[in-house]
């Protein structure tokens, strides 16, 4: 009897450790297959559920349904660039509606089902549509970007420029930095590089720190208005969810025909923790856009948000 009891305990432990996660993944896969939507979107959604998204977001108790949904939406739009956004959002809402119903019927997952149901109730409409309706379309956003500094007496720095151009062609590395003590010419080198990028067809924007995240988002919203992007009102609205504003800013930059380079000069003067999150999100989700920092020393943010280590030190 003792052996049987031990076996039962081991079985229960194995189920709690592994079986329930397989059960949960099964809920998601079933919801994706049964939700109404195009086959292309369904295939992409199934691939996402079976990827690291499951362990990083679905399994994590620290991730809320809103954060999970936002990440799912971001990945799905990235994998289905030709699909209509409203179709993607509508499909995902149907998936989560089915999830909530399925989970409520299982004792192990009923609490999570209630949380998803409450999240859906609060959403009522897709994030983009809800947010867009809250902001007057006629509002004009002011850009806080600066002009690229002039470099009339630029010294020969061909080796550093060569390394920067190699980084520019590296599709796997979004963020890089020029690191050194004050007075070594980091800003001049970045400015010369920015000028060359601009001459080669890049959209270049320059940021002088100190500079707030809010100023950055308003500046992006201003750029979006120049391109008649309808979601400028989301990025420029401080009342919108933070993740949604960043998501739409990245979507805009990545959708442009010309690639964008954003230079963050004197990044060591950044005082907001949110900057670390912004850089991390850009590093993770941008492929065409490039972010170049100039810093007097390697900031703590580099290690914390795991930015690329291939920084160009001067």
Steps between C-alpha positions, in 0.01 A plus 500: 500500500786735582651435158166571332470820699847606395424422136183707522694793646759476225227484236324803645829691512579412139154614396533829684849547358441398140149374431313817586720703265425258216134535589529880490681496167223273372241764597685765299549277195134397504384862532719603206375216280134564578501881484369649178779648287719451195718192476814714476423676828411168666826340392698796630309496831566128549868555432508776763326282761757225441797740520680660795190718538342215699778480759575873515143629514228235533676301774625804690280595799648851490349570156147641498241409233539851357879463466462151354239617249711801400805281437295242309357781286843649434642166385197414292514832314869450439442155349201613291609839358260480207193420709256772601565611859132495592480138381799403716366676809150358446639149464705530818199626694307191388788279610503649849121486526517125434787468747300663777202271438717187486698584814196585709387138465824364653572525870874538440459800269169659600669795673708576193189471286328760718800733464492470120124555496537816709779622273279448193210677670717805565634502146159486332669595173844437348775706659572709192138586431419587861807717536450677171149610589611669823725758334392785272633439149585867448756521781849597381805356674821696545829334410784533751765351274809713437701571187807287438804692632729630229848350466714758314830392657440127508823303534569178315315221684466253214543190718219599736275599209570165335395315815184709527410424138551130565257527789256683273491198269458253787131412502531319830625793707275802548678694775864599523701763687804722484659480843779709647596776740398859432682691228596203280270597215207263544244760395704614199548143383129424543410821314731419209356150482145642513580741214627215285192290578276791405685541170447129434123519536447438871249694707716634784377657823721643775424512873697713747478379860363573753186394314187337640325193367187711461688748279626207295152356446354841413780548249424164340131596490598821320693298242203268456275796426734606218437159344124518571518196726157466670652362821702812579224586747577184697875556523446864597241431771646460854170344612550196279667182631877529486547176304246607239677833438838332457347225286351751257819708490702192407237391247523839329880506484525142377234552231680791330665449163807697613680359805531718810804583713437664838803639684469541878786735590626513862282204595677486838290803597177299477326515838189290435491124547252487212784568258641157578166344403477706181849398387430136588177496296664663200790257523262206512245591235675724247677357197533796263523782755834576666568669836844651566590617852791718607593447864787601725507158659315173459169566675343255743214474253722307261530205735150524638314497168764284328579731213739380230857478622656613172519866596743715302736651758693816417 
